[in-house]
């Protein structure tokens, strides 16, 4: 899941071959041998390309941190929803806050 999250944020910073390899492996669940056949390199080449691509994504995340910030915001929004569902606020304000929260979580 982490690689897919990082891919969603940073795929445009990878080469076309890296993107293709990551998609085939993580999204389409192809084996290394199947990917090697599709893109015309060895199985070991696919393995190395995947490893380098994931390492690149991790380095980018380390520098930019967008995926971590996104996950933190998502956790806080869920926490806010739990708090709002406790019926502490008057119904009208609570419903308005929940509506805003739903828009933010889309």
HELIX and SHEET records of a PDB file:
HELIX    1   1 UNK A    2  UNK A   10  1                                   9    
HELIX    2   2 UNK A   11  UNK A   13  5                                   3    
HELIX    3   3 UNK A   16  UNK A   22  1                                   7    
HELIX    4   4 UNK A   23  UNK A   27  3                                   5    
HELIX    5   5 UNK A   32  UNK A   39  1                                   8    
HELIX    6   6 UNK A   43  UNK A   64  1                                  22    
HELIX    7   7 UNK A   66  UNK A   84  1                                  19    
HELIX    8   8 UNK A   91  UNK A  105  1                                  15    
END                                                                             
